[in-house]
Each structure stands twice: as C-alpha cells, then as structure tokens.
Amino acid sequence: MEQITAPSGQVIELRQVFHETGARLLRVIIRDGVKYFTVELDAATAHEWGTRMRDWASDNAQDR
C-alpha cells in the first residue's frame, strides 16, 4: 500500500493483508537495516492507534 521513510532511516511499510478467516488486516512492517518488526492490526485497533498518533503529532507539531 504505502511506504514511509522516517528521519532516522527506518522504513515503515503499510500493507493490507487477509487473514485465513477472511478478515482484512493492516500489516505494519518497520525495517531498520536488517532488523524488522511486524504487527497486524484489525480496523478498530488501527483506528485507535492512528488517532493516538495524530493526537501526539498535533501536540508536538512545533518540534518539526
């Protein structure tokens, strides 16, 4: 779906995947060189995480 490069060099990938049950999930992959972390979120969890990230970004926008 999308790829974001963070200022520190990590690459964040967002992909839609389908669970074996047919549920749509958002897979978030964070790569840092050869290391990586993957998490799969349902829509409700992705929405909550996104809201909290947006709130934090709004509160800290002056740091940009």
Order of alpha helices (4+ residues) and beta strands (2+ residues): beta-beta-beta-beta-alpha
